[in-house]
Amino acid sequence: MLVQPPVASRALTQKNLTADLVVIGGGLAGTCCAITAARAGLRVVLVQDRPVLGGNASSEVRLWILGATSHLGNNNRWAREGGVIDEILVENLFRNPEGNPLFVDALLLEKVLAEPNVTLLLNTAVHEVTKRDADTIESVRAFCAQNSTRYELHAPLFCDASGDGIVGFLAGAAFRVGAESRAEFGEGFAPERASRELLGHSLYFYSKDVGRPVQFTAPSFALKDITRIPRWRQFNAREHGCKLWWIEHGGLLDTVHDTERIKWELWQVVYGLWHHIKNSGQFPEAANLTLEWIGHIPGKRESRRFEGDYLLRQQDIVEQREHADAVAHGGWAIDLHPPEGVFSPQPGCTQWHAKGVYQIPYRCLYSRNITNLFLAGRILSATHVAFGSTRVMATVAQAAQAVGLAAAQCHRERLLPRDLTALARMVELQRRLLRSGQCIPGVPLAEESDLARQATLDVSSELKLAEFPADGPALPLDDAWAMLLPVRAGTTLDVTIFADVAARAELRIELRQSSRASNHTPDVTLEQHTQTLAPGTGQAVRCTFAHTFQEARYAFVCFFGSPAIRLHTTERRVTGVLSLCHRANLAVAKSATQSPPAGIGIDTFEFWTPLRRPEGRNLALRLAPPLDGFGAAHLTNGIDRPTFQSNAWVADFADPAPTLTLRWPAPQTVARVELVFDPDHDHPMESVLMGHPERRMPFLVPRYRVLDADGRELARCDENHQARHVIVLPQPVRTRALRIELTAPSPEIPAALFAVRCYATAAGD
């Protein structure tokens, strides 16, 4: 028993912690930053003011994780962000294809707890900063109401991933709120005059069918007149969760200090909406529905944006400008919302896409005036217009991974964040990021220490794509379709497809390419042929193109016709080959062609996008000569996904035992082997609500073995569902050869591998 006599005052329990890096904010950005830094050897304290990790991706908010893939609605092929965020998305899909948000929480917690270098403080809010001098943070102070404990956290480096930028704000870091004027950065989509208008908050709900009628009595604070919402007729009984992202409010308020007010007003809207659905009599299908969950905290979009040495701007996105210090990429549309949110008569958003992905420079990821402060998450250095694209979670998570490795490099070399902009240091940071699975457009991985680059590569077979058999359903040409095919320099295409024709019809066939080799927007037409087809089934339609491609890139063979023409499809799929449809994805575009107003600095172009599996089959075809863009040389080119070529070794469909052998003229010491398989970087893998028909990506090799020159097994995996495999051998081996045996995913999908890397040390450096 403890008896405490009265005293004049008492002090809270206090803990002082010292780390190499303190990360404030446990959303996806802070979580991925902390994991990345810890894996690089830093002692990290991760401070999260909520009971779970994930921020807007968590069960508290329930927004799906998205980024450059944009719901498969733009022309950014194979664009899903890499590294830790990709590892999380692939694992979540495997465990949680139904999109249960509670399982997202559990996975994020598991990933952090797996890192012994991370100290996790949940329910802990930073409220004070101490400084060594005017430009340097010494510590942050935080309080956890759950354990009634104060924390003082010391480190040489800090990362603010808190969303509102609490540390940057308290430390005096330069920041902005609102939209810049058009003249300040020459952004055509910016307003004529600077404005304090912002994107607002959203608050979601889930409904559930309980199998019997459910009555609903609205609370007194519910919005009684649903017609106050100009788009009230768009509400229905089917949609819930973040599909109602446009239940948004607060863009005309202070989105930091008015958040509680905004939350209450969103609660009024949500309960008023449910009252309308249940009690208006307009939705008899809602009789058995009940509210299963309503968010208690709103998902924030925009508040403060902090200034780095560079502010990303509209032109960087639309023109896909290159930066020597690129460390990540984005690809979501420039997606701005009316500040009135749900109460605006305007559409819920205006989305303008670029023709491809864009680079995010490192200079956007640290404060320009607080020398030891990194910026991560939605507060990274960007204009309001550019922020419309960079703000989404997968994009900021990938940028935060760059912060994690940058912090590790600063720690090793006793540097400050700005010091890494020196060319040699930036090249080293980019190398380490690429090694960790990061995707940096236009920057391949090249390492002298990689023994695979010194080896002769022998493979059991290489795919020469000559035919996709017509073993799938026929596809009506009510929309235009295309095959996206990787071609090498010197390639000419002779293509035969197979069609059922119900009535005499014209088929127009176009050969196109993108104006930029690394893009997948077919904005350049090279040739056009028109054939008149007579009625009949199983007709072979051949088109011989005269054009010779001058460089490795993707070719688009496009087919325009009418529903009277049905093209045969195939059940076969190949890494780096896709069918595309010229059709609008209304989740992210208004039509199948982007047509912006004149003068806003946005391009006009067509959308050609895949359909989600199990749809999206390739077209049945014959190619003469066969495409040979799937060779073993890709395994050491430093690019781990399709870009301007497939970048993959693909075995032949008929290969019963796909095998890669690395041979050296003299014995080598091998301590570490890295393999990169195909997790379908085109798949958005939305984390919640959407639901997916598959758990394992169909291109992933399910089993593999690694053997030395004497046939001794060094490693094996019998149940693979991840892309990157880092094999650290128990003891280094001395060998003249390594043999890697793969198992094809299925008879319809051949084995594929993007990269093999070998190192003499376990660390791989």
C-alpha positions in Angstrom: 0.0 0.0 0.0 1.2 3.5 -0.9 0.1 6.5 1.2 1.2 9.9 0.0 0.8 12.8 2.5 -0.1 16.3 1.1 2.8 18.3 -0.4 3.0 21.8 -1.9 3.4 20.3 -5.5 4.6 17.3 -7.4 6.5 16.8 -10.6 5.6 14.4 -13.3 7.8 11.4 -14.1 10.4 12.5 -16.6 12.5 10.4 -19.0 15.4 11.7 -20.9 16.3 9.8 -24.1 19.2 10.3 -26.5 19.2 9.1 -30.1 20.9 9.7 -33.4 17.6 10.8 -35.0 14.3 11.8 -33.5 11.4 11.5 -35.8 8.3 13.4 -34.8 5.1 12.1 -36.4 4.1 8.5 -36.9 2.2 8.7 -40.1 3.4 6.8 -43.1 6.2 9.3 -43.7 7.5 9.3 -40.2 7.1 5.5 -39.9 9.0 4.8 -43.2 11.7 7.3 -42.2 12.2 5.7 -38.8 12.4 2.2 -40.2 14.8 3.2 -43.0 17.1 5.0 -40.6 17.1 2.2 -38.1 17.9 -0.4 -40.7 20.9 1.9 -41.7 22.1 1.6 -38.1 20.8 4.7 -36.4 19.3 4.8 -32.9 15.9 6.3 -33.6 13.1 7.7 -31.4 9.7 7.8 -33.2 7.2 10.0 -31.5 3.5 9.7 -32.4 0.7 11.6 -30.8 -1.9 9.0 -31.6 -2.4 5.4 -30.3 -1.5 3.8 -33.6 0.8 4.5 -36.5 -0.2 5.4 -40.0 -1.8 8.8 -39.7 -4.4 9.1 -42.5 -3.7 5.5 -43.4 -4.6 4.2 -40.0 -7.9 2.9 -38.7 -8.5 6.3 -37.1 -8.9 7.9 -40.5 -9.1 5.1 -43.0 -7.8 6.7 -46.2 -6.3 4.3 -48.7 -2.5 4.6 -49.4 -2.0 6.0 -52.9 0.7 7.7 -54.9 2.0 7.9 -58.4 -0.1 4.9 -59.6 -3.3 7.1 -59.1 -5.9 4.3 -59.1 -4.5 3.1 -62.5 -6.1 6.3 -63.8 -3.1 8.0 -65.5 -0.3 7.1 -67.8 2.3 6.4 -65.1 3.1 2.8 -65.8 4.9 0.7 -63.2 5.1 3.8 -61.0 4.3 2.5 -57.5 6.7 3.9 -54.9 9.6 1.6 -53.9 11.5 0.8 -50.7 9.9 0.3 -47.3 6.5 1.7 -48.5 6.4 -0.9 -51.3 7.3 -3.6 -48.8 4.4 -2.5 -46.6 1.9 -2.4 -49.5 2.9 -5.8 -50.9 2.7 -7.3 -47.4 -0.6 -5.7 -46.7 -2.1 -7.0 -49.9 -0.8 -10.5 -49.1 -2.3 -10.5 -45.6 -5.2 -8.1 -46.1 -6.6 -8.1 -49.6 -10.1 -7.2 -48.2 -8.6 -3.9 -46.9 -9.4 -4.1 -43.2 -7.9 -0.9 -41.7 -7.2 -2.6 -38.3 -4.8 -4.9 -40.1 -3.0 -1.9 -41.6 -2.4 -0.7 -38.0 -1.1 -4.0 -36.9 1.3 -4.3 -39.9 2.8 -0.9 -39.3 3.3 -1.6 -35.6 4.9 -5.0 -36.5 7.3 -3.3 -38.9 8.4 -0.8 -36.4 8.7 -3.2 -33.5 10.9 -5.5 -35.7 13.6 -2.8 -35.7 15.5 -3.0 -32.4 17.0 0.5 -33.1 13.6 2.2 -32.9 12.2 3.4 -29.6 8.5 4.0 -30.2 6.5 6.5 -28.1 2.8 6.4 -28.9 0.2 8.8 -27.5 3.1 11.3 -27.1 2.8 14.9 -28.2 5.7 17.3 -28.7 4.9 20.7 -27.2 8.3 22.4 -26.8 11.7 22.7 -28.5 15.0 23.7 -27.0 17.7 25.2 -29.1 21.5 25.1 -29.0 21.6 28.3 -30.9 19.3 30.3 -33.2 19.6 27.8 -36.0 20.0 24.4 -34.2 17.6 22.3 -32.3 19.0 20.7 -29.2 16.0 18.7 -27.9 12.2 18.4 -28.1 9.9 17.9 -25.1 6.8 15.8 -25.2 4.1 14.5 -22.9 2.2 11.2 -22.9 -1.1 11.5 -21.1 -1.5 7.7 -21.0 1.4 7.1 -18.7 1.6 10.6 -17.3 5.2 11.0 -18.4 7.2 13.8 -19.8 10.0 13.1 -22.3 13.0 15.1 -23.3 14.5 13.8 -26.5 18.1 14.8 -27.5 19.6 14.1 -30.9 21.9 15.8 -33.4 19.3 15.4 -36.1 15.5 15.8 -36.1 12.8 15.0 -38.7 9.5 16.7 -38.6 6.9 14.4 -40.1 4.1 15.7 -37.9 1.8 16.9 -40.6 1.3 20.4 -39.2 5.1 20.8 -38.6 5.0 21.3 -34.9 8.8 21.1 -34.4 9.5 23.3 -37.4 7.0 25.8 -36.1 8.3 25.9 -32.6 11.9 26.0 -33.8 11.3 29.0 -36.0 11.6 27.3 -39.4 10.4 29.3 -42.4 7.0 28.1 -43.6 4.1 29.1 -45.8 0.3 28.8 -45.6 -2.0 29.2 -48.5 -1.5 29.6 -52.3 1.3 31.6 -53.9 0.4 34.1 -56.6 0.8 33.0 -60.3 3.7 35.5 -60.7 5.9 34.3 -57.8 6.9 31.1 -59.5 5.4 31.4 -62.9 2.8 28.7 -62.2 -0.1 28.8 -64.7 -2.4 26.9 -62.4 -1.8 29.3 -59.4 -4.3 32.0 -58.6 -3.7 35.5 -59.9 -3.2 36.8 -56.3 -1.8 35.0 -53.3 -4.5 33.5 -51.0 -4.9 31.9 -47.6 -7.3 29.4 -49.0 -6.4 25.7 -48.3 -7.5 22.2 -48.9 -9.7 21.1 -46.0 -10.1 18.0 -43.8 -12.3 15.0 -44.4 -14.0 12.6 -42.0 -15.3 9.2 -43.1 -17.8 6.6 -41.9 -18.4 2.9 -42.6 -21.9 1.3 -42.9 -22.8 -2.3 -42.5 -25.8 -4.5 -43.4 -27.0 -6.3 -40.3 -29.6 -8.5 -42.1 -32.7 -6.8 -40.5 -34.3 -3.4 -40.5 -32.4 -0.7 -38.4 -33.9 2.6 -37.3 -31.8 5.7 -36.9 -32.5 8.7 -34.7 -30.2 11.6 -35.6 -28.3 13.4 -32.7 -29.4 17.0 -32.1 -26.3 18.4 -33.7 -26.7 16.6 -37.0 -27.2 18.7 -40.1 -30.9 18.8 -40.7 -31.1 20.3 -44.1 -29.0 18.2 -46.4 -29.7 20.5 -49.4 -27.2 23.0 -47.8 -24.7 20.7 -49.5 -24.8 21.7 -53.2 -24.0 18.1 -54.4 -26.3 16.4 -52.0 -27.9 14.4 -54.8 -24.6 12.5 -55.3 -25.0 10.8 -51.9 -26.2 7.2 -52.0 -26.5 4.2 -49.7 -23.7 2.2 -51.4 -20.6 4.4 -50.9 -18.9 4.9 -47.6 -15.4 5.3 -46.3 -12.9 7.3 -48.3 -14.9 6.8 -51.4 -16.7 9.9 -50.0 -13.4 11.8 -49.8 -15.3 14.9 -50.9 -17.0 15.2 -47.5 -14.4 18.0 -46.9 -14.4 21.1 -44.8 -12.2 23.8 -43.4 -10.3 25.3 -46.3 -11.4 28.8 -45.3 -10.4 28.3 -41.7 -7.2 27.8 -39.8 -6.5 24.1 -40.5 -4.2 23.9 -37.5 -5.9 25.8 -34.7 -9.5 25.3 -35.9 -9.2 21.5 -36.3 -11.6 20.7 -33.5 -14.2 23.1 -34.9 -13.8 21.5 -38.3 -14.2 18.1 -36.8 -17.5 19.1 -35.2 -18.8 20.5 -38.4 -17.9 17.4 -40.3 -19.6 15.3 -37.7 -22.7 17.4 -38.3 -22.5 16.7 -42.0 -21.9 12.9 -41.6 -24.7 12.4 -39.1 -27.0 14.6 -41.3 -26.1 12.6 -44.3 -26.9 9.3 -42.5 -30.2 10.8 -41.4 -31.0 11.6 -45.0 -30.1 8.1 -46.2 -32.1 6.4 -43.5 -35.1 8.6 -43.0 -35.7 10.5 -46.3 -37.5 7.5 -47.9 -35.3 7.9 -51.0 -33.1 4.9 -50.1 -35.2 1.8 -49.4 -32.1 -0.3 -50.0 -30.7 1.2 -46.8 -33.3 -0.4 -44.5 -30.9 -3.0 -43.1 -27.9 -0.7 -42.9 -26.4 0.7 -39.7 -23.4 3.0 -39.0 -20.5 0.7 -38.1 -17.9 3.4 -37.5 -17.4 7.2 -37.7 -14.0 8.8 -37.6 -13.1 10.6 -34.4 -10.3 12.7 -35.9 -10.4 14.2 -39.4 -7.9 13.5 -42.1 -5.9 16.6 -42.8 -4.8 17.6 -46.2 -3.0 21.0 -45.9 -1.8 23.4 -43.2 1.8 24.6 -43.1 4.3 23.9 -45.8 7.9 24.5 -44.8 10.7 26.0 -46.9 13.7 24.1 -47.9 16.5 25.2 -50.2 14.2 24.6 -53.1 10.4 24.8 -53.4 9.0 22.2 -55.9 6.7 23.9 -58.3 4.2 23.2 -61.1 6.8 23.2 -63.8 8.8 20.5 -62.1 5.8 18.2 -62.2 4.4 19.0 -65.7 7.7 19.4 -67.5 9.2 16.5 -65.5 12.3 18.6 -64.8 15.5 16.7 -63.8 17.4 17.5 -60.6 20.9 16.4 -59.8 19.8 15.7 -56.2 16.7 13.7 -57.1 15.9 11.2 -54.3 12.3 10.1 -54.9 9.4 10.5 -57.3 5.8 11.5 -57.5 3.1 11.0 -60.0 -0.3 11.9 -58.4 -2.2 14.6 -60.3 -2.0 18.2 -59.3 -5.1 17.8 -57.2 -6.6 20.9 -55.7 -9.9 21.2 -54.0 -12.3 24.2 -53.5 -11.7 25.7 -50.1 -15.4 25.5 -49.2 -15.1 21.7 -49.5 -18.5 19.9 -49.3 -20.3 23.3 -49.2 -18.9 24.4 -52.6 -21.0 24.2 -55.7 -17.8 23.4 -57.6 -16.6 19.8 -58.2 -14.8 18.3 -55.3 -11.5 18.5 -56.9 -9.6 19.6 -60.1 -7.0 17.1 -61.1 -4.4 17.7 -63.8 -2.0 15.0 -64.6 1.5 15.1 -66.1 2.6 12.8 -68.9 4.8 10.8 -66.6 6.4 10.7 -63.1 8.6 13.5 -61.8 11.6 13.7 -59.6 11.6 15.1 -56.0 14.9 16.8 -55.1 16.6 16.4 -51.8 16.7 20.1 -51.3 12.9 20.0 -50.5 13.5 17.7 -47.5 15.3 19.9 -45.0 14.7 23.3 -43.5 16.5 26.2 -45.2 17.1 27.9 -41.8 17.1 25.3 -39.1 20.3 23.4 -39.8 19.6 20.0 -38.3 15.9 19.7 -39.2 14.7 17.4 -41.9 11.2 17.8 -43.4 9.0 14.8 -44.2 5.4 14.2 -45.1 3.0 16.8 -46.4 5.1 19.7 -45.0 8.0 19.2 -47.5 9.1 22.2 -49.4 6.6 22.8 -52.3 4.3 25.5 -53.6 0.6 25.1 -53.0 0.1 24.0 -56.6 2.9 21.4 -56.4 1.7 20.3 -53.0 -1.5 19.3 -54.8 0.5 16.3 -56.1 3.2 15.7 -53.5 0.8 15.5 -50.5 -0.4 11.9 -51.1 0.8 9.2 -48.7 2.8 6.8 -50.8 4.7 9.8 -52.3 5.6 11.4 -49.0 6.5 8.0 -47.5 9.0 7.4 -50.3 10.5 10.9 -49.8 10.7 10.3 -46.1 12.8 7.1 -46.8 15.3 9.4 -48.4 15.4 11.4 -45.2 16.1 8.3 -43.2 19.1 7.3 -45.3 20.3 11.0 -45.5 20.2 11.1 -41.7 22.3 7.9 -41.6 24.9 9.4 -44.0 25.0 12.7 -41.9 25.6 10.6 -38.8 28.4 8.5 -40.4 30.2 11.6 -41.8 29.3 14.1 -39.0 27.4 16.3 -41.5 24.3 18.4 -41.5 21.5 17.9 -44.0 22.5 20.6 -46.4 26.0 19.2 -46.6 24.7 16.2 -48.6 24.0 18.4 -51.6 27.6 18.2 -52.6 27.8 16.1 -55.7 29.9 13.2 -54.4 27.8 12.9 -51.3 24.5 13.1 -53.2 25.7 10.3 -55.5 26.4 8.2 -52.5 23.0 8.9 -51.0 21.3 8.0 -54.3 23.3 4.8 -54.4 22.2 3.7 -51.0 18.6 4.7 -51.7 18.6 2.6 -54.9 20.1 -0.3 -53.0 17.2 -0.1 -50.5 14.6 -0.4 -53.3 13.9 3.3 -53.8 12.9 4.3 -57.3 14.6 7.5 -58.6 13.5 8.2 -62.2 16.4 8.4 -64.6 19.0 7.3 -62.0 20.2 3.7 -62.3 22.2 1.9 -59.6 25.9 1.4 -60.6 28.3 -0.2 -58.1 31.8 -1.3 -58.6 31.5 -3.6 -55.5 28.7 -5.6 -57.1 30.3 -8.8 -58.2 27.4 -9.6 -60.5 28.5 -6.8 -62.8 31.9 -8.6 -63.2 30.3 -12.0 -63.9 29.3 -13.7 -67.1 25.6 -14.4 -67.0 24.3 -17.6 -68.5 20.6 -18.3 -68.5 18.6 -21.4 -69.4 16.4 -19.5 -71.8 15.4 -16.0 -72.8 11.9 -15.1 -73.9 11.5 -14.2 -77.6 8.0 -13.0 -77.7 6.6 -14.4 -80.9 3.0 -15.1 -80.0 0.2 -14.7 -77.5 -2.3 -17.5 -78.2 -6.0 -16.7 -78.6 -7.1 -18.6 -75.5 -9.0 -15.7 -73.7 -12.4 -14.1 -74.3 -13.0 -11.8 -77.2 -13.0 -8.1 -76.4 -15.4 -5.6 -78.2 -13.8 -2.5 -79.6 -16.3 -0.1 -78.0 -13.2 1.6 -76.7 -9.8 1.8 -78.4 -7.2 -0.7 -77.1 -3.5 -0.9 -77.4 -0.6 -3.3 -76.7 2.4 -1.7 -74.9 5.5 -3.5 -76.2 9.1 -3.0 -75.3 11.3 -2.6 -78.4 15.0 -2.3 -78.9 16.9 0.0 -81.2 16.6 -1.2 -84.8 13.2 -2.9 -84.2 10.4 -2.9 -86.8 7.0 -4.4 -85.9 5.0 -6.8 -88.0 1.9 -7.5 -85.9 -1.0 -10.0 -86.5 -4.1 -9.9 -84.3 -7.2 -12.0 -84.4 -10.7 -10.7 -84.7 -14.4 -11.7 -84.8 -16.4 -9.3 -87.0 -20.2 -9.2 -86.7 -20.7 -6.7 -89.6 -18.5 -5.0 -92.2 -16.3 -2.5 -90.3 -13.2 -0.5 -90.5 -10.2 -1.1 -88.2 -7.7 1.7 -87.8 -4.3 0.6 -86.5 -1.8 3.2 -85.3 1.8 2.9 -84.2 2.7 5.4 -81.5 5.3 6.2 -79.0 5.8 8.7 -76.2 7.6 12.0 -76.8 9.9 11.1 -73.9 11.3 7.5 -74.0 10.7 6.9 -70.3 7.1 8.0 -70.4 4.1 5.9 -71.3 1.8 8.6 -72.9 1.3 7.7 -76.6 1.4 11.3 -77.8 3.5 10.8 -81.0 1.8 8.9 -83.9 4.4 7.3 -86.2 2.1 5.4 -88.7 -1.5 4.8 -89.3 -3.2 2.0 -91.3 -6.9 1.4 -92.0 -8.3 -2.0 -93.0 -11.9 -2.9 -93.9 -12.9 -6.1 -92.3 -15.6 -8.4 -93.7 -17.9 -10.4 -91.3 -16.3 -13.6 -90.0 -14.8 -15.2 -87.0 -11.1 -15.8 -86.1 -9.8 -13.5 -88.8 -6.0 -12.9 -88.8 -5.4 -9.2 -89.3 -1.8 -8.4 -90.2 -0.2 -4.9 -90.1 3.4 -4.4 -91.2 4.9 -1.1 -90.0 7.7 0.6 -91.9 9.0 2.6 -88.9 12.3 1.5 -87.4 12.8 2.5 -83.7 16.1 4.3 -83.1 16.3 3.6 -79.3 15.0 1.3 -76.7 11.6 2.4 -75.6 7.9 1.3 -75.5 5.8 1.1 -78.7 2.1 1.4 -78.6 0.1 -0.6 -81.2 -3.3 1.0 -81.0 -6.6 -0.4 -82.4 -9.6 1.8 -83.1 -12.9 0.3 -84.4 -16.4 -0.4 -83.3 -18.3 -2.9 -81.1 -18.8 -4.9 -84.3 -15.2 -5.9 -84.0 -14.1 -8.2 -81.2 -10.4 -8.8 -80.7 -9.2 -12.1 -79.2 -7.3 -12.0 -76.0 -4.9 -14.3 -74.3 -4.5 -15.7 -70.8 -0.7 -15.2 -71.0 1.0 -12.4 -69.1 4.6 -11.3 -69.3 6.6 -8.9 -67.1 6.8 -5.5 -68.9 4.0 -6.1 -71.3 0.5 -4.6 -70.9 -2.7 -4.0 -72.7 -4.2 -0.6 -72.4 -7.6 1.0 -72.9 -8.4 4.5 -74.1 -11.0 5.1 -71.4 -11.6 7.6 -68.5 -11.0 6.5 -65.0 -13.6 8.8 -63.3 -11.9 8.4 -60.0 -9.1 10.6 -61.2 -10.1 12.1 -64.5 -13.1 13.7 -66.2 -12.7 12.0 -69.5 -10.4 9.8 -71.6 -8.6 12.9 -72.8 -7.2 15.6 -70.5 -8.3 19.0 -71.9 -7.2 21.8 -69.7 -8.1 25.4 -70.2 -5.6 27.5 -72.1 -2.9 29.3 -70.2 -2.7 27.2 -67.0 0.5 25.3 -68.0 -1.0 21.9 -68.3 -0.7 19.5 -71.2 -3.5 18.1 -73.3 -3.1 14.3 -73.9 -5.0 11.0 -74.0 -5.2 8.5 -71.1 -4.3 4.9 -72.0 -4.6 2.7 -68.9 -4.8 -0.9 -68.0 -7.8 -2.6 -66.5 -7.4 -4.3 -63.1 -7.1 -8.0 -63.0 -8.7 -10.4 -63.6 -9.6 -8.1 -66.6 -6.9 -6.4 -68.6 -5.8 -9.4 -70.6 -3.2 -9.0 -73.3 -4.4 -9.1 -76.9 -3.8 -12.3 -78.8 -1.1 -11.6 -81.4 1.8 -12.8 -83.5 5.0 -10.8 -83.8 7.5 -11.2 -86.7 10.3 -11.0 -85.9 9.8 -11.9 -82.2 10.5 -9.3 -79.6 13.7 -10.0 -77.8 13.7 -7.3 -75.1 13.9 -9.7 -72.1 17.5 -10.6 -72.0 19.9 -11.4 -69.1 21.8 -8.2 -69.6 19.0 -6.4 -67.9 19.9 -8.0 -64.6 22.9 -5.7 -64.0 21.6 -2.5 -65.6 20.7 -1.0 -62.2 16.9 -0.5 -62.9 14.5 -2.7 -61.0 11.2 -2.1 -62.8 10.0 -1.5 -66.4 10.8 2.1 -67.6 11.9 2.7 -71.2 12.4 -1.1 -71.5 11.3 -4.2 -69.6 14.6 -4.2 -67.5 13.9 -7.9 -66.7 15.3 -11.2 -67.7 12.2 -13.3 -68.6 12.6 -17.0 -69.2 10.8 -18.8 -72.1 7.3 -20.1 -71.4 8.5 -23.6 -72.2 11.5 -23.5 -69.9 10.9 -26.3 -67.3 13.6 -25.1 -64.9 14.5 -21.4 -65.4 18.1 -21.0 -64.2 20.6 -18.1 -64.0 24.3 -18.9 -63.6 26.9 -16.2 -62.7 30.5 -17.3 -63.6 33.7 -15.6 -62.7 37.2 -16.4 -64.2 38.6 -16.6 -60.7 37.0 -17.6 -57.3 35.1 -14.8 -55.6 34.1 -14.4 -52.0 30.3 -14.0 -51.7 28.7 -13.0 -48.5 25.5 -11.4 -49.7 23.2 -12.0 -52.6 20.3 -9.7 -53.5 17.4 -10.7 -55.8 14.7 -8.4 -57.1 11.5 -10.0 -58.5 8.4 -8.5 -60.1 5.7 -7.3 -57.6 3.8 -5.6 -60.4 4.7 -2.0 -59.8 1.7 -1.0 -61.9 -0.8 -2.2 -59.2 -1.9 0.7 -56.9 -2.5 -1.7 -54.0 -4.9 0.6 -52.2 -4.6 -0.4 -48.6 -8.2 -0.2 -47.4 -11.8 -0.5 -48.5 -11.1 -1.2 -52.2 -10.7 -5.0 -51.9 -8.4 -7.0 -54.3 -8.9 -10.4 -56.0 -5.4 -11.7 -55.3 -3.0 -11.9 -52.5 0.2 -12.6 -54.3 1.2 -10.6 -57.4 1.0 -13.0 -60.4 4.5 -12.2 -61.8 6.4 -13.1 -58.5 8.5 -16.1 -58.6 7.0 -18.4 -55.9 10.2 -20.4 -55.2 13.9 -20.2 -55.8 17.2 -21.7 -54.7 20.8 -20.3 -54.7 23.7 -22.8 -55.1 27.4 -22.5 -55.4 29.7 -23.9 -58.1 29.7 -27.3 -56.4 25.9 -27.5 -56.2 25.7 -26.8 -52.5 22.5 -25.0 -51.5 23.3 -21.6 -50.0 19.7 -20.3 -49.7 16.2 -21.1 -50.7 12.7 -19.7 -50.5 9.6 -21.9 -50.9 6.8 -19.4 -50.2 7.7 -16.0 -51.8 5.3 -13.1 -52.0 7.8 -10.2 -51.7 9.9 -8.5 -54.4 13.3 -7.8 -52.7 15.3 -10.7 -51.1 18.5 -9.9 -49.3 20.3 -13.1 -48.5 23.1 -12.8 -46.0 25.0 -16.1 -45.9 25.8 -17.6 -42.5 29.4 -17.7 -43.7 30.9 -16.2 -46.8 31.6 -18.7 -49.5 34.5 -18.8 -52.0 33.2 -19.9 -55.4 33.7 -19.4 -59.2 29.9 -19.5 -59.8 26.5 -19.0 -58.4 23.4 -20.8 -59.7 20.0 -19.4 -59.1 17.1 -21.7 -59.9 13.6 -20.2 -60.3 10.1 -21.6 -60.5 7.7 -20.0 -63.0 4.6 -18.5 -61.4 2.3 -20.4 -63.6 2.0 -22.0 -67.1 0.7 -18.7 -68.4 3.3 -16.5 -66.7 7.1 -17.1 -67.2 9.7 -16.6 -64.5 11.1 -13.1 -64.4 13.9 -11.4 -62.5 14.8 -7.7 -62.4 18.2 -7.8 -60.7 20.8 -10.0 -59.1 23.6 -8.5 -57.0 26.5 -10.1 -55.1 28.8 -8.6 -52.6 31.9 -9.8 -50.7 30.7 -8.4 -47.4 27.5 -9.0 -45.5 26.7 -5.2 -45.5 27.0 -5.1 -49.2 29.3 -2.0 -49.3 
